[in-house]
Amino acid sequence: MATVSLLGTIDGLTFEAFVARKLVPKLWAGACVIMDNCSIHKAKEIEAMIQTAGARLIYLPPYSPDFSPIENCWSKIKNSAAFDGC
């Protein structure tokens, strides 16, 4: 697994650099990379790098919190913010 921690938002160039420098070197033929439908994930350059490594790229169905556990966290944060009057 490839990970990185950054403060702030991630733009397309930053994500592309992560894929090229951290993710692709850890991939093997037949590996699966699963991503949500964020626009920076769907860049042709990203798809090409992953496929060139011999891996398969799979996108989660839109609005599928069952496959994306972080969505449960966001709902709790939103409820907490609403409770605090934000």
C-alpha positions as CSV (number, residue, x, y, z in Angstrom):
1,M,0.0,0.0,0.0
2,A,1.2,3.5,-0.8
3,T,0.4,6.4,1.6
4,V,1.2,10.0,2.0
5,S,0.1,12.6,4.6
6,L,-0.3,16.2,3.5
7,L,-1.9,19.3,5.0
8,G,-4.5,21.1,2.9
9,T,-6.2,20.1,-0.4
10,I,-4.6,17.9,-3.0
11,D,-4.5,19.1,-6.6
12,G,-4.1,17.0,-9.8
13,L,-0.4,17.6,-10.1
14,T,0.2,16.5,-6.5
15,F,-1.9,13.4,-6.9
16,E,-0.1,12.6,-10.2
17,A,3.2,12.9,-8.4
18,F,2.0,10.6,-5.6
19,V,0.9,8.0,-8.1
20,A,4.1,8.1,-10.1
21,R,6.5,8.2,-7.1
22,K,4.7,6.2,-4.4
23,L,1.9,4.0,-5.9
24,V,3.2,2.8,-9.2
25,P,6.5,1.4,-7.8
26,K,4.5,-0.8,-5.5
27,L,2.2,-2.2,-8.1
28,W,2.5,-5.6,-9.8
29,A,0.8,-7.2,-12.8
30,G,-2.7,-8.1,-11.7
31,A,-2.9,-5.7,-8.8
32,C,-6.1,-3.7,-8.3
33,V,-6.3,0.0,-7.5
34,I,-9.6,1.1,-6.2
35,M,-10.5,4.8,-6.2
36,D,-13.6,7.0,-5.8
37,N,-14.8,9.2,-8.6
38,C,-12.9,12.4,-7.6
39,S,-12.0,14.2,-10.7
40,I,-8.3,14.1,-10.0
41,H,-8.5,10.3,-9.8
42,K,-9.9,10.1,-13.3
43,A,-7.1,11.9,-15.2
44,K,-5.9,10.1,-18.3
45,E,-2.3,10.3,-17.0
46,I,-3.3,8.5,-13.8
47,E,-5.1,5.8,-15.6
48,A,-2.2,5.3,-18.0
49,M,0.4,5.0,-15.3
50,I,-1.6,2.4,-13.4
51,Q,-2.4,0.4,-16.5
52,T,1.2,0.6,-17.7
53,A,2.3,-1.0,-14.4
54,G,0.0,-3.9,-15.3
55,A,-2.6,-3.1,-12.6
56,R,-6.3,-2.8,-12.9
57,L,-8.0,0.4,-12.1
58,I,-11.5,0.1,-10.5
59,Y,-13.7,3.1,-9.7
60,L,-16.3,2.9,-6.9
61,P,-19.9,3.4,-8.0
62,P,-21.0,7.0,-7.4
63,Y,-22.6,7.7,-4.0
64,S,-21.6,4.3,-2.5
65,P,-20.9,4.9,1.2
66,D,-21.0,1.1,1.8
67,F,-17.7,0.8,-0.2
68,S,-16.1,3.9,1.3
69,P,-16.0,3.7,5.1
70,I,-14.8,7.3,5.4
71,E,-18.3,8.4,4.4
72,N,-19.6,7.2,7.8
73,C,-17.0,9.5,9.5
74,W,-18.1,12.5,7.4
75,S,-21.7,12.1,8.4
76,K,-20.7,12.1,12.1
77,I,-18.6,15.3,11.6
78,K,-21.4,17.0,9.8
79,N,-23.9,16.1,12.5
80,S,-21.4,17.3,15.2
81,A,-20.9,20.6,13.3
82,A,-24.7,21.1,13.0
83,F,-25.1,20.4,16.7
84,D,-22.4,23.0,17.6
85,G,-24.3,25.6,15.5
86,C,-21.7,25.7,12.6
